[in-house]
Amino acid sequence: MGTGKTIKFRVHGPFARKRNAFGFGIELQRWRVGVAIGWWLFVWEYEF
């Protein structure tokens, strides 16, 4: 969901070069949170 907007903003944004590292950090955090939530939901449905 949010990662697409982050990538699009970082690529087409006016401050793409300066905010590259910052945007990558946010993207990485969102990706890790999304993976954790997805894995947790997968385990929840698998167990129950």
BAFI-3210 file (N, C-alpha, C; in Angstrom, 3 decimals, decimal comma, padded with zeros to 6 digits):
// residues 48
n [1|2|3|4|5|6|7|8|9|10|11|12|13|14|15|16|17|18|19|20|21|22|23|24|25|26|27|28|29|30|31|32|33|34|35|36|37|38|39|40|41|42|43|44|45|46|47|48]
n.u [000,829|001,538|004,151|004,274|003,516|005,633|007,831|007,101|006,994|009,640|011,019|009,922|009,902|010,833|012,994|014,449|017,097|018,300|016,614|016,906|018,240|016,854|014,193|014,561|015,085|012,598|011,048|012,206|011,608|008,764|008,500|009,578|007,780|005,425|006,025|006,312|003,700|002,246|003,387|002,659|-000,151|-000,378|000,613|-001,276|-003,684|-002,890|-002,428|-004,907]
n.v [-001,206|001,525|001,521|001,776|004,445|005,679|004,926|006,049|008,767|009,196|008,709|010,456|012,812|016,246|016,450|014,132|013,105|014,136|013,170|010,502|008,512|008,895|008,343|005,684|004,554|004,849|003,324|000,814|000,366|000,295|-001,920|-003,979|-003,925|-004,556|-007,139|-008,451|-008,212|-009,539|-012,128|-012,778|-012,813|-014,905|-017,064|-017,020|-017,715|-020,196|-021,643|-021,455]
n.w [000,000|001,113|000,250|-002,514|-002,955|-001,667|-003,240|-005,718|-005,043|-004,304|-006,647|-008,570|-007,231|-006,444|-004,755|-005,049|-005,119|-002,765|-000,762|-001,006|000,595|002,988|002,213|001,483|003,958|005,276|003,547|003,936|006,638|006,520|004,863|006,444|008,594|007,236|006,327|008,782|009,835|007,835|008,005|010,601|010,406|008,593|010,085|012,101|010,754|009,881|012,220|013,558]
ca.u [000,000|002,291|005,460|004,145|003,546|006,984|008,705|006,718|007,394|011,090|011,544|009,448|009,892|011,854|014,158|014,693|018,475|018,612|015,813|017,005|018,560|015,764|013,059|014,878|014,922|011,164|010,563|012,682|010,815|007,417|008,591|009,767|006,520|004,465|006,384|006,007|002,247|001,809|003,809|001,855|-001,487|-000,266|000,728|-002,561|-004,646|-002,405|-002,601|-006,329]
ca.v [000,000|002,765|001,459|002,297|005,907|006,096|004,763|007,032|010,097|009,293|008,721|011,612|013,998|017,247|016,242|012,682|012,765|014,449|012,355|009,107|007,675|009,018|007,583|004,261|004,125|004,715|002,199|-000,400|000,169|-000,140|-003,271|-004,905|-003,983|-005,291|-008,565|-008,974|-008,341|-010,603|-013,409|-013,037|-013,209|-016,226|-018,045|-017,032|-018,512|-021,573|-022,296|-021,554]
ca.w [000,000|001,236|-000,395|-003,881|-002,893|-001,282|-004,399|-006,732|-004,576|-004,291|-008,015|-009,321|-006,372|-006,773|-003,899|-005,117|-004,783|-001,374|000,142|-001,422|001,751|003,956|001,682|001,540|005,345|005,538|002,769|004,581|007,853|006,139|004,322|007,560|009,338|006,408|006,346|010,116|009,956|006,927|008,549|011,786|009,955|007,980|011,171|012,822|009,989|009,788|013,515|013,858]
c.u [000,868|003,619|005,389|004,213|004,952|007,916|008,382|007,166|008,901|011,632|011,175|009,459|010,999|013,123|014,541|016,109|018,764|017,866|015,912|017,231|017,412|014,550|013,320|014,716|013,454|010,623|010,964|011,881|009,424|007,450|008,726|008,480|005,492|004,755|006,038|004,501|001,744|002,177|002,965|000,447|-001,459|-000,205|-000,600|-003,570|-004,201|-002,645|-004,087|-007,119]
c.v [001,264|002,735|002,010|003,813|006,395|006,020|005,839|008,429|010,250|009,415|010,024|012,896|014,967|017,059|014,768|012,344|012,997|013,525|010,875|008,203|007,704|008,209|006,092|003,735|003,918|003,493|000,881|-000,682|-000,333|-001,565|-004,285|-005,039|-004,789|-006,779|-009,183|-009,191|-009,482|-011,981|-013,783|-013,482|-014,597|-017,308|-018,160|-017,901|-019,967|-022,324|-022,492|-021,701]
c.w [000,000|000,489|-001,816|-003,892|-002,554|-002,479|-005,443|-006,320|-004,641|-005,704|-008,730|-008,496|-006,756|-005,947|-003,885|-004,656|-003,305|-000,418|-000,203|-000,223|002,765|003,498|001,737|002,959|005,694|004,800|003,425|005,847|007,504|005,614|005,453|008,361|008,555|006,410|007,695|010,269|009,072|007,462|009,756|011,391|009,329|009,059|011,915|012,070|009,909|011,097|013,829|012,574]
res [m|g|t|g|k|t|i|k|f|r|v|h|g|p|f|a|r|k|r|n|a|f|g|f|g|i|e|l|q|r|w|r|v|g|v|a|i|g|w|w|l|f|v|w|e|y|e|f]
***
